[in-house]
Amino acid sequence: MPRDESTRQRLKRQSRSDTVPELAVRRLVHAKGLRYRVDKSPVAGMRSRADLVFKRAKVAVFIDGCFWHGCPEHSTMPKNNPDWWREKLSANKARDLRIVGELETQGWVALRFWEHEPPELVAEKIQDVVRHRT
């Protein structure tokens, strides 16, 4: 855990779901007539939760934050406690890959997008995949 108490408190306040990029994508996907579950585990017993889940189409959507998931364009390494952060962020990336693999072995499609991607393009891609699978 971060050593600095102010950092710890700031991290506790950060939203895990209903982020601005996620809400923008959800509004657009809903406007396209697609219905989904929010912040739900796609497969019973899986500890990971997808941002949008299309159960019938077996599509799980993740809108990844650039910092937390290691975006190649925008990721930065904190200066305080860098060893802890390197391990934490590396574990996040490994978990993301593991979850995608688990979903694929169970017949799901996992779509991952970065928070900085244009919501219109993300919604379009989601619509294409969901409609193709139903």
N, C-alpha and C positions, 0 to 999 in steps of 0.2 A: 504494500500500500504506500502511496506517496507519503514522504516524511513530513512535509509541510502541511500544517493544519488548515491553512487557507485554501490550499490546493484540494485537500480532501473534502472540504465543505463545498467548494465550487463543483467538484465532480458529482457529489451527491445531488446537487440541484439540477444537473443536466437531465433533460428529458431523454428517455430511452425510446419512446414512441411519439407519434404525432409531431414530428419535426416539421419545419417549414417545407423542405423539399418533399417529404413524404405526403403531407397534406395537399400540396400542389398536384402531385401525380395522382393521388386518390380522387381528387375532384375531377380531373380530366378523364380518368378511366371510368368513373361513375357516369359522367356525361356521355360517354360512348355506349352506355347501356350495359356495361359489365358489372356484375355483382360479385362481391368477394367478402372474405372475413379479414379482420384487422388484428395484427399483433397476435397471431395464433400459431401454434405448432402444427405444421402440415401433417405430420404423422404421429399417431398416438405413441407416447413414450419418448419422443425426441425432445431433448431439453432446449433446443433452439427454436426461436419463434421467428416466423417470416413477417414482413411488414404487410403484405397482402397475400392471401391464400385463395386460390381458385380450386376448390376441392374436386369438383367434377372433372375439370380439365387436367388436374394434377400439375398445377403450376404454382410455384412459390416465388414471390418477388421480395428481394432485399434491396433497400435503398441504403447504401453504405456511406457513412461519414468518412470524409477524406482522412481525418486524423486517426480515428479509431481503427480503420481497416487498411491503412497504409497506401493511400492513393499515390501512384507514381508521380503525379504532377504536383500535388499539394501537401503531401505528408511532411511533417516536421518532427524533429526530436526535441522534447523539452530539455532545458538546460539543468533543471533541478532533478536530481536522482536519475540520471540517464540510463544506468544499468537496469534499474527496475523497469523503466518505461520501455527499453529495448526488448526486454523479456516479455512484458505485457503485450506490446503491440505485435511482436512476433507470434505469440500464442494466439492472438486474435486472428491473424492471417491463416495460421495452421487450422484453427477451428473452422474458419470459413470454407477452406478447401475440403475438410472432412465432411462438413454438413452437405456440401454440394454432392460429394461422392455418395453419401448415404441416401440422399434423395433420389439420385439417378439410379441407384441399384434397386430402388422400390418403384421405379417407373415414373418418377416425377421429373419435371424440368425446373431447374433453379435459375432464375434470372437475377443477376446482380448488376446494379447500377450505382454510379457514384453520385453523391449529393449535388455535384456541380453540373451534371448533365442536364440539358434542357428538358423540362418536364413534358413538353409536347412530344419530343422524340421518344422519351421513355414510355409514355402512355401509348404511343403508336406501336412500339415494339411489343408491349404487353398485349395489346389488342390483337395483333397479328398472331402471336403464339397461342393465346387462349382460344381464339376463333379457329385456328388450325387444329387444335387438339380436341375441340368439342364437335 
